[in-house]
Amino acid sequence: MAAIRPRVNAVEGEYVADGGWDLIVVGAGSAGAALAARSARQGKRVLLLEAGPDYRSAEMHEAWRSPNPVVALLDPEVAMRLVWVDLQSSRTDKQDQGFYVRGKGVGGSSSVNGQIAIRPPVEDFADWAAAGCTGWAPEDVLPYFVKLEDDEDFGDEPYHGRGGPTPINRMPREQWGGVDAALARAALAAGHDWAPDVNAPHASGVSPYPINSRHGRRVSVNDGYLEPARELSTLAVRGDALVDHVVFEGDRAVGVRVIEQGRASTEYADTVVLAAGVIHSPAILLRSGIGPAGDLRALGVDVRADLPVGRGMQDHPAALVTLPLIESASVRSPHDRHTNVCVRASSGEGAPHDLMIVANNQNVLAMAHADTDGRAGAFLVWLNHNHSRGELTLTSLDPLAQPLVRERMLSDERDLAVLRAGVRATVELARRPETTEILSGSLEHSNAALFAALDSDALLDDYLLESVLDAQHGTSTCRMGADTDPGAVVDPTCRVRGVDGLYVVDASIFPSVPRANTHLVSIMAGELMADRIG
């Protein structure tokens, strides 16, 4: 049980709360909600602090329950409640800053993402273990993937689970969109294997996407983890609670400074876990004096630990091949699933499974173009295995100010070579008869800039650097590694190096962006660390 902290004299405009907790978790997203709920069920007294709103499952706006997240994102009044509307990032060194989608409020990004429940290939965790992340090998993480899921289709397989908080299903073929079906037919005809369960160990090829929804409606971690735990006396959830920095006594973290309704307070705990995500966990560390010493001194912050916080960010750079669609292949309703099919592939230029090709039944970026007549889909290809690293820095110590984010995707030549191969392979799939039969117009006309660059490596590199998107799969700003790893912020127990009582558990600790969407991996990390943090 956490020690009770006495009230101390407050500075002007601030007070210090009485009481204490076994565990403070900062951030109620995919990792934080799982960690907090599981820890509370183990008997720990847990305070879960979330910078965005706290709300019960029944209060979620129906637009966010839609199978298609575009429905909510295109409605500013709906979107602004659950996303950080002022958060921006540059994707490459040739691009300006632009909106970067991250969720806020209980559920975090699981409330606003594409509802994809895909695991990385086992090679990712073998790589993590080989790099010194003891306890994160495939055999270590598999039980927690099993524990978190309720797989309707494959739950009886030994590497899957039933009855967990995260429902997983796959859209039947007869309910696929026109682009889903075209990508599957084209990829199979091109020689890719059929893999009915992309989450099976070593699966590769054409697969239906696993979806974390039930009866066609989103299930976030707020729904799956927090709602059933609200009745526990060991869990307290507080929304609109912005954490400024970590509070220390000597070299030990003992609490956090929280701002609620303009009032500052300090909450104490035996252990503090930052689970605020790839952007805000490093920002809190930097405001707490943990980060690159030169950057901290420039901001006037005393250096507590000189660590590469904010360095090493990764995401999946993604390129689109726009498909002008005939009416029968277009979405019938705004609530149709935006994607149901993926192709996990290897380029031959890099690591296994280094490419992901995805069907987009709706391409909102192209629907306004006259040549699509308002009907557009896309094949999306992203770089699954990355070498490039970006960075996050503070421009102000104001906790309300967003950090400066520069993803610097494709800054490593090896990444450009693989994505070039991926784009060309995707164009070939779009040119196949299985795809052209659903097209209403010319691929070349709808993708003029891409096709003008396609045959030249140099021109294609320029095109990609100027146009790639990210997949909103940001990771690695508080990287995990061995104590001898100069790029590591946390050790394999997720403890921040150089201090005691402070952990980070979310996608920011991943040594590299996994070869999959990040949602399921983040839940797994929360599940695993609930058992490991004392």
C-alpha positions as CSV (number, residue, x, y, z in Angstrom):
1,M,0.0,0.0,0.0
2,A,1.3,3.4,-0.9
3,A,2.5,5.6,1.9
4,I,0.1,8.5,2.8
5,R,1.7,11.8,2.0
6,P,1.0,14.7,4.3
7,R,-0.2,18.0,2.9
8,V,2.6,20.4,2.4
9,N,2.6,24.2,2.0
10,A,1.5,25.0,-1.5
11,V,3.1,27.6,-3.8
12,E,0.7,30.3,-5.0
13,G,-2.0,28.8,-7.2
14,E,-1.2,25.2,-6.3
15,Y,-2.2,22.7,-3.7
16,V,-0.9,19.2,-2.9
17,A,-3.4,16.4,-2.5
18,D,-3.5,14.2,0.5
19,G,-3.4,10.4,0.1
20,G,-1.3,8.1,-2.1
21,W,-1.6,5.2,-4.6
22,D,0.2,2.0,-5.3
23,L,0.3,2.9,-9.0
24,I,-0.4,6.1,-11.0
25,V,-1.0,5.4,-14.7
26,V,-0.8,8.4,-17.0
27,G,-2.9,7.9,-20.2
28,A,-6.0,5.7,-20.7
29,G,-5.2,4.5,-24.2
30,S,-4.5,1.0,-25.6
31,A,-1.6,0.2,-23.1
32,G,-2.7,2.4,-20.2
33,A,-6.2,1.2,-19.9
34,A,-5.2,-2.5,-20.1
35,L,-2.4,-1.9,-17.5
36,A,-4.6,0.1,-15.1
37,A,-7.6,-2.3,-15.2
38,R,-5.5,-5.5,-14.9
39,S,-3.4,-4.0,-12.0
40,A,-6.6,-2.9,-10.2
41,R,-7.9,-6.4,-10.5
42,Q,-4.7,-7.7,-8.9
43,G,-5.5,-5.6,-5.8
44,K,-3.3,-2.6,-6.5
45,R,-4.7,0.9,-5.7
46,V,-4.6,2.5,-9.1
47,L,-5.2,6.1,-10.2
48,L,-5.6,6.4,-14.0
49,L,-5.2,10.0,-15.2
50,E,-6.3,11.0,-18.7
51,A,-5.7,14.3,-20.4
52,G,-8.9,14.1,-22.4
53,P,-12.4,13.5,-21.3
54,D,-13.6,10.6,-19.2
55,Y,-16.9,9.1,-20.2
56,R,-18.8,5.9,-19.9
57,S,-19.1,3.5,-22.9
58,A,-22.7,4.3,-23.5
59,E,-21.8,8.0,-23.9
60,M,-19.5,7.5,-26.9
61,H,-20.8,9.4,-30.0
62,E,-22.3,6.9,-32.4
63,A,-20.1,8.3,-35.2
64,W,-17.1,6.8,-33.5
65,R,-18.9,3.4,-33.4
66,S,-19.1,3.3,-37.2
67,P,-17.0,0.7,-39.0
68,N,-15.5,3.6,-40.9
69,P,-13.6,6.1,-38.8
70,V,-13.8,8.7,-41.6
71,V,-17.4,9.3,-40.6
72,A,-16.3,10.9,-37.3
73,L,-13.1,12.5,-38.6
74,L,-14.9,14.5,-41.2
75,D,-17.3,15.9,-38.6
76,P,-15.2,18.6,-36.8
77,E,-17.6,18.9,-33.8
78,V,-17.4,15.1,-33.3
79,A,-13.7,14.7,-34.0
80,M,-12.4,17.6,-31.8
81,R,-13.6,15.9,-28.6
82,L,-11.5,12.8,-29.0
83,V,-8.5,13.9,-31.1
84,W,-5.7,16.3,-30.5
85,V,-6.7,18.9,-33.1
86,D,-3.6,21.0,-32.6
87,L,-1.1,18.2,-32.9
88,Q,1.0,18.3,-36.1
89,S,4.0,16.6,-37.6
90,S,6.1,16.7,-40.8
91,R,6.2,13.3,-42.5
92,T,9.5,13.8,-44.4
93,D,12.2,16.4,-44.6
94,K,10.5,17.7,-47.8
95,Q,7.0,18.1,-46.3
96,D,5.5,20.8,-44.1
97,Q,3.8,20.2,-40.8
98,G,0.3,18.7,-41.0
99,F,-2.4,17.2,-38.8
100,Y,-1.3,14.1,-37.0
101,V,-4.2,12.0,-35.7
102,R,-3.8,10.9,-32.1
103,G,-6.7,10.0,-29.8
104,K,-7.5,11.7,-26.5
105,G,-10.0,10.7,-23.8
106,V,-10.5,7.3,-22.2
107,G,-9.7,4.7,-24.9
108,G,-7.0,6.9,-26.5
109,S,-6.3,6.1,-30.1
110,S,-8.4,2.9,-29.8
111,S,-11.4,5.2,-29.9
112,V,-10.5,6.8,-33.2
113,N,-8.3,4.3,-35.1
114,G,-9.3,2.0,-38.0
115,Q,-10.3,-0.9,-35.6
116,I,-7.6,-3.2,-37.0
117,A,-6.5,-6.0,-34.6
118,I,-3.5,-7.3,-36.4
119,R,-0.4,-8.8,-34.7
120,P,3.1,-8.3,-35.9
121,P,5.0,-11.3,-37.3
122,V,7.0,-13.2,-34.8
123,E,10.2,-11.9,-36.3
124,D,9.6,-8.5,-34.7
125,F,9.8,-9.9,-31.2
126,A,12.7,-12.2,-32.1
127,D,14.5,-9.0,-33.3
128,W,13.6,-7.2,-30.0
129,A,15.0,-10.0,-27.9
130,A,18.2,-10.2,-30.0
131,A,18.7,-6.5,-29.5
132,G,18.8,-7.0,-25.7
133,C,15.1,-6.7,-24.8
134,T,15.0,-9.7,-22.5
135,G,11.5,-10.9,-21.8
136,W,10.0,-9.7,-25.1
137,A,10.7,-12.8,-27.3
138,P,7.9,-14.4,-29.2
139,E,7.3,-17.0,-26.5
140,D,7.1,-14.3,-23.9
141,V,4.5,-12.1,-25.6
142,L,2.3,-14.8,-27.1
143,P,0.4,-15.6,-23.8
144,Y,-0.6,-11.9,-23.5
145,F,-1.8,-11.7,-27.1
146,V,-3.9,-14.8,-26.3
147,K,-5.2,-13.3,-23.0
148,L,-6.3,-10.0,-24.6
149,E,-8.5,-11.4,-27.4
150,D,-11.8,-13.0,-28.1
151,D,-11.3,-14.3,-31.6
152,E,-14.6,-15.4,-33.1
153,D,-13.0,-17.3,-36.0
154,F,-9.8,-18.8,-34.7
155,G,-10.2,-18.6,-30.9
156,D,-9.7,-22.4,-30.4
157,E,-6.3,-22.4,-32.0
158,P,-3.5,-22.7,-29.3
159,Y,-2.0,-19.3,-30.4
160,H,-5.4,-17.5,-30.1
161,G,-7.8,-16.8,-27.3
162,R,-11.5,-16.6,-26.4
163,G,-13.3,-14.5,-23.8
164,G,-10.7,-11.7,-23.6
165,P,-11.6,-8.0,-23.6
166,T,-10.8,-7.4,-27.3
167,P,-13.3,-8.9,-29.8
168,I,-11.7,-10.0,-33.1
169,N,-13.6,-10.9,-36.3
170,R,-13.2,-10.8,-40.0
171,M,-15.6,-9.5,-42.6
172,P,-17.1,-12.4,-44.7
173,R,-16.2,-12.2,-48.4
174,E,-19.7,-11.5,-49.5
175,Q,-19.6,-8.3,-47.4
176,W,-16.2,-7.0,-48.8
177,G,-16.1,-3.8,-50.7
178,G,-15.2,-3.6,-54.4
179,V,-11.6,-2.6,-53.8
180,D,-11.2,-5.4,-51.1
181,A,-12.3,-8.0,-53.7
182,A,-10.1,-6.6,-56.5
183,L,-7.0,-6.5,-54.3
184,A,-7.5,-10.1,-53.2
185,R,-8.1,-11.4,-56.7
186,A,-5.2,-9.4,-58.2
187,A,-2.7,-10.4,-55.4
188,L,-3.7,-14.1,-55.6
189,A,-3.4,-14.1,-59.4
190,A,0.1,-12.4,-59.0
191,G,1.3,-15.4,-56.9
192,H,0.7,-14.3,-53.3
193,D,-0.5,-17.0,-51.0
194,W,-3.9,-17.0,-49.3
195,A,-3.5,-16.7,-45.5
196,P,-7.0,-16.9,-43.8
197,D,-5.5,-15.8,-40.4
198,V,-2.9,-13.1,-40.7
199,N,-2.4,-13.4,-36.9
200,A,-1.2,-17.0,-37.2
201,P,2.6,-17.3,-36.6
202,H,4.6,-16.8,-39.8
203,A,1.5,-15.9,-41.9
204,S,2.1,-14.0,-45.1
205,G,0.1,-13.2,-48.2
206,V,-3.5,-12.2,-48.8
207,S,-5.6,-12.0,-45.6
208,P,-8.9,-10.6,-44.4
209,Y,-8.1,-7.9,-41.9
210,P,-8.9,-8.9,-38.3
211,I,-11.2,-6.2,-36.8
212,N,-11.7,-5.3,-33.2
213,S,-15.5,-4.7,-33.3
214,R,-18.6,-6.5,-32.2
215,H,-21.7,-6.6,-34.3
216,G,-20.1,-4.0,-36.6
217,R,-19.5,-1.5,-33.8
218,R,-16.2,-0.3,-32.5
219,V,-14.9,-1.8,-29.2
220,S,-12.3,0.5,-27.6
221,V,-10.2,-0.3,-24.6
222,N,-12.5,2.0,-22.7
223,D,-15.3,-0.5,-23.6
224,G,-13.3,-3.7,-23.1
225,Y,-11.1,-2.9,-20.1
226,L,-12.2,0.2,-18.2
227,E,-16.0,-0.2,-18.3
228,P,-16.0,-3.6,-16.6
229,A,-13.5,-2.3,-14.0
230,R,-15.4,0.8,-13.0
231,E,-17.0,-1.1,-10.1
232,L,-13.6,-1.9,-8.5
233,S,-12.8,0.0,-5.4
234,T,-9.1,-0.2,-6.4
235,L,-9.5,1.9,-9.5
236,A,-10.1,5.6,-9.9
237,V,-10.3,7.2,-13.3
238,R,-10.0,11.0,-13.7
239,G,-10.5,12.7,-17.1
240,D,-9.4,16.2,-18.2
241,A,-6.4,15.6,-15.9
242,L,-3.3,16.9,-17.8
243,V,0.0,15.7,-16.3
244,D,2.7,18.4,-16.4
245,H,5.7,16.5,-15.0
246,V,6.8,13.7,-12.7
247,V,7.6,14.6,-9.1
248,F,10.8,13.2,-7.5
249,E,12.3,12.7,-4.1
250,G,16.0,12.2,-4.9
251,D,16.3,9.8,-7.7
252,R,12.9,8.2,-7.1
253,A,9.7,9.1,-8.8
254,V,7.0,9.6,-6.1
255,G,4.1,11.2,-8.0
256,V,3.0,13.6,-10.8
257,R,1.9,17.2,-11.0
258,V,-1.6,17.3,-12.5
259,I,-3.5,20.3,-13.9
260,E,-7.3,20.0,-13.7
261,Q,-9.6,23.0,-14.5
262,G,-6.7,25.3,-14.2
263,R,-5.7,24.1,-10.8
264,A,-2.5,22.2,-10.1
265,S,-2.1,19.4,-7.6
266,T,0.3,16.6,-6.8
267,E,-0.7,13.0,-6.7
268,Y,1.7,10.5,-5.0
269,A,2.3,6.8,-5.6
270,D,4.8,4.1,-5.1
271,T,5.1,3.7,-8.8
272,V,4.4,6.0,-11.8
273,V,3.8,4.7,-15.3
274,L,3.6,6.9,-18.3
275,A,1.3,5.5,-20.9
276,A,0.4,8.8,-22.7
277,G,1.6,7.5,-26.1
278,V,4.3,8.2,-28.6
279,I,3.8,12.0,-28.4
280,H,2.9,12.8,-24.8
281,S,4.9,10.3,-22.8
282,P,8.2,11.8,-24.1
283,A,6.9,15.3,-23.6
284,I,6.2,14.6,-19.9
285,L,9.7,13.1,-19.5
286,L,11.3,16.1,-21.1
287,R,9.4,18.5,-18.8
288,S,10.6,16.3,-15.9
289,G,14.3,16.8,-16.8
290,I,14.7,13.5,-18.5
291,G,16.0,13.8,-22.1
292,P,18.9,15.1,-24.2
293,A,20.9,17.3,-21.9
294,G,21.6,20.0,-24.4
295,D,17.9,20.3,-25.3
296,L,16.9,20.5,-21.7
297,R,19.4,23.1,-20.8
298,A,18.3,25.2,-23.8
299,L,14.8,25.2,-22.3
300,G,16.1,26.0,-18.8
301,V,15.3,22.6,-17.4
302,D,17.6,21.0,-14.8
303,V,18.9,17.7,-16.2
304,R,17.9,14.7,-14.1
305,A,18.9,12.0,-16.7
306,D,20.6,12.6,-20.0
307,L,18.7,10.1,-22.2
308,P,17.6,10.2,-25.9
309,V,14.0,10.9,-25.2
310,G,12.1,11.9,-28.4
311,R,14.8,10.5,-30.6
312,G,14.2,7.5,-32.8
313,M,10.5,8.0,-33.8
314,Q,9.2,5.7,-36.5
315,D,5.9,5.3,-38.4
316,H,4.9,3.5,-41.5
317,P,5.4,5.7,-44.6
318,A,2.5,5.0,-47.0
319,A,1.8,5.7,-50.7
320,L,-1.5,5.7,-52.5
321,V,-2.5,4.4,-55.9
322,T,-5.8,6.1,-56.6
323,L,-8.6,3.9,-58.2
324,P,-11.4,5.7,-60.0
325,L,-14.3,3.3,-59.4
326,I,-17.4,2.2,-61.3
327,E,-20.6,2.7,-59.3
328,S,-21.0,-1.0,-58.4
329,A,-17.5,-1.1,-56.8
330,S,-18.0,2.1,-54.8
331,V,-19.1,2.3,-51.2
332,R,-22.9,2.2,-50.8
333,S,-23.0,3.9,-47.4
334,P,-20.6,6.1,-45.4
335,H,-20.6,3.4,-42.8
336,D,-19.2,0.7,-45.1
337,R,-15.9,-0.7,-43.8
338,H,-13.0,1.3,-45.3
339,T,-10.8,-1.8,-45.5
340,N,-11.1,-5.5,-45.1
341,V,-8.2,-7.0,-47.0
342,C,-4.4,-6.7,-46.6
343,V,-1.4,-8.3,-48.3
344,R,1.7,-8.9,-46.1
345,A,4.6,-9.2,-48.5
346,S,8.3,-9.1,-48.9
347,S,10.0,-6.8,-51.4
348,G,13.2,-8.9,-51.7
349,E,15.1,-5.7,-51.0
350,G,15.1,-5.9,-47.2
351,A,13.7,-7.7,-44.2
352,P,10.9,-10.3,-44.5
353,H,7.4,-8.9,-44.5
354,D,8.7,-5.4,-45.2
355,L,5.7,-4.4,-47.1
356,M,1.9,-4.1,-46.4
357,I,-0.6,-3.5,-49.2
358,V,-4.1,-2.5,-48.1
359,A,-7.4,-2.1,-49.9
360,N,-9.1,1.3,-49.4
361,N,-12.7,1.1,-50.4
362,Q,-13.0,4.8,-49.9
363,N,-10.2,7.3,-50.8
364,V,-11.3,10.6,-49.3
365,L,-8.2,12.3,-50.6
366,A,-9.2,11.7,-54.2
367,M,-13.0,11.8,-54.1
368,A,-13.1,15.5,-55.0
369,H,-11.2,15.0,-58.2
370,A,-13.4,15.5,-61.3
371,D,-12.1,12.3,-63.0
372,T,-13.4,10.1,-60.1
373,D,-16.9,11.5,-60.3
374,G,-17.0,11.4,-56.5
375,R,-16.2,7.7,-56.5
376,A,-12.6,6.7,-55.6
377,G,-10.8,4.0,-53.8
378,A,-7.1,3.1,-53.5
379,F,-4.5,0.5,-53.0
380,L,-2.3,1.7,-50.2
381,V,1.2,0.4,-49.7
382,W,3.3,1.1,-46.6
383,L,6.8,0.3,-45.6
384,N,6.4,-2.3,-42.8
385,H,10.1,-2.5,-41.7
386,N,11.9,0.9,-41.3
387,H,15.4,2.2,-40.7
388,S,14.6,5.9,-40.8
389,R,14.2,7.7,-37.4
390,G,12.5,11.0,-36.6
391,E,12.5,13.2,-33.5
392,L,10.3,15.0,-31.1
393,T,11.4,18.1,-29.3
394,L,9.8,20.7,-26.9
395,T,9.4,24.3,-28.0
396,S,7.9,25.3,-24.7
397,L,7.5,24.0,-21.1
398,D,3.8,24.8,-21.2
399,P,2.1,21.5,-20.9
400,L,-0.7,22.7,-23.1
401,A,1.8,23.3,-26.0
402,Q,2.2,20.5,-28.4
403,P,5.8,19.3,-29.1
404,L,7.5,19.8,-32.5
405,V,7.3,16.4,-34.3
406,R,9.5,15.6,-37.3
407,E,9.0,12.0,-38.4
408,R,11.8,12.2,-41.0
409,M,10.4,9.1,-42.8
410,L,12.4,7.8,-45.8
411,S,15.5,9.7,-44.6
412,D,17.4,6.4,-44.8
413,E,18.2,5.3,-48.4
414,R,17.4,1.7,-47.6
415,D,13.8,2.7,-46.9
416,L,13.4,4.5,-50.2
417,A,14.7,1.5,-52.1
418,V,12.1,-0.8,-50.5
419,L,9.2,1.6,-50.8
420,R,10.1,2.2,-54.5
421,A,9.8,-1.6,-55.0
422,G,6.5,-1.6,-53.1
423,V,4.9,1.2,-55.1
424,R,5.9,-0.4,-58.4
425,A,4.5,-3.8,-57.2
426,T,1.3,-2.1,-56.1
427,V,0.9,-0.3,-59.5
428,E,1.2,-3.7,-61.2
429,L,-1.6,-5.0,-59.0
430,A,-3.7,-2.0,-60.0
431,R,-2.9,-2.7,-63.7
432,R,-4.1,-6.3,-63.5
433,P,-7.4,-7.2,-65.1
434,E,-8.8,-8.2,-61.7
435,T,-8.5,-4.5,-60.8
436,T,-9.2,-2.7,-64.1
437,E,-12.6,-4.3,-64.3
438,I,-13.7,-2.1,-61.4
439,L,-12.2,1.1,-62.8
440,S,-14.2,3.9,-64.4
441,G,-11.3,5.8,-65.9
442,S,-7.6,5.8,-66.5
443,L,-5.1,4.9,-63.8
444,E,-2.5,7.1,-65.4
445,H,-4.8,10.2,-65.4
446,S,-5.9,9.6,-61.7
447,N,-2.2,9.1,-60.7
448,A,-0.5,11.5,-63.1
449,A,2.4,12.6,-60.8
450,L,3.1,9.1,-59.7
451,F,3.1,7.6,-63.2
452,A,5.3,10.5,-64.4
453,A,7.9,9.4,-61.9
454,L,7.4,5.7,-61.9
455,D,10.3,4.7,-64.3
456,S,13.0,6.8,-62.7
457,D,14.4,6.0,-59.2
458,A,15.4,9.6,-58.6
459,L,12.0,11.0,-59.7
460,L,10.1,8.4,-57.7
461,D,12.2,9.2,-54.6
462,D,11.3,12.9,-55.0
463,Y,7.6,12.0,-55.5
464,L,7.6,9.8,-52.4
465,L,9.4,12.3,-50.2
466,E,6.9,15.0,-51.2
467,S,3.7,12.9,-51.0
468,V,3.9,10.0,-48.5
469,L,1.5,9.8,-45.7
470,D,2.0,8.1,-42.4
471,A,-0.3,5.4,-41.1
472,Q,-0.6,7.0,-37.6
473,H,1.4,4.1,-36.2
474,G,3.9,6.2,-34.3
475,T,6.4,4.5,-32.0
476,S,9.9,4.5,-30.5
477,T,10.2,8.0,-28.9
478,C,11.2,6.3,-25.6
479,R,12.9,3.3,-27.0
480,M,13.5,0.1,-25.0
481,G,16.8,-1.6,-25.0
482,A,19.7,-3.0,-23.0
483,D,21.6,-0.7,-20.5
484,T,24.5,-0.7,-23.0
485,D,22.3,0.6,-25.8
486,P,22.9,4.3,-26.3
487,G,19.5,4.7,-28.0
488,A,17.5,3.3,-25.1
489,V,15.4,5.4,-22.7
490,V,13.9,2.5,-20.8
491,D,15.3,-0.9,-19.9
492,P,13.6,-4.3,-20.8
493,T,11.5,-3.9,-17.6
494,C,10.2,-0.6,-19.0
495,R,11.9,1.3,-16.2
496,V,13.3,4.7,-17.2
497,R,17.1,4.4,-17.0
498,G,18.8,6.3,-14.1
499,V,15.7,6.8,-11.9
500,D,13.6,4.5,-9.7
501,G,9.9,4.1,-9.6
502,L,9.2,5.5,-13.1
503,Y,8.1,3.4,-16.1
504,V,6.9,3.9,-19.6
505,V,4.5,1.4,-21.1
506,D,3.0,2.3,-24.5
507,A,4.1,2.3,-28.2
508,S,6.8,4.9,-27.5
509,I,9.0,2.1,-25.9
510,F,8.9,-0.2,-29.0
511,P,12.5,-0.6,-30.2
512,S,11.2,-0.1,-33.8
513,V,7.8,0.2,-35.4
514,P,6.4,-3.3,-35.6
515,R,5.4,-4.8,-39.0
516,A,1.7,-4.3,-38.2
517,N,-0.8,-1.7,-36.9
518,T,0.2,-0.8,-33.4
519,H,-3.0,-1.1,-31.4
520,L,-2.9,-4.8,-30.5
521,V,0.8,-4.6,-29.6
522,S,0.2,-1.8,-27.3
523,I,-2.6,-3.6,-25.5
524,M,-0.3,-6.6,-25.2
525,A,2.4,-4.4,-23.6
526,G,-0.1,-3.2,-21.0
527,E,-1.2,-6.7,-20.2
528,L,2.3,-8.0,-19.9
529,M,3.6,-5.2,-17.8
530,A,0.6,-5.4,-15.4
531,D,2.1,-8.7,-14.4
532,R,5.7,-7.4,-14.2
533,I,5.5,-4.1,-12.4
534,G,5.4,-4.8,-8.7
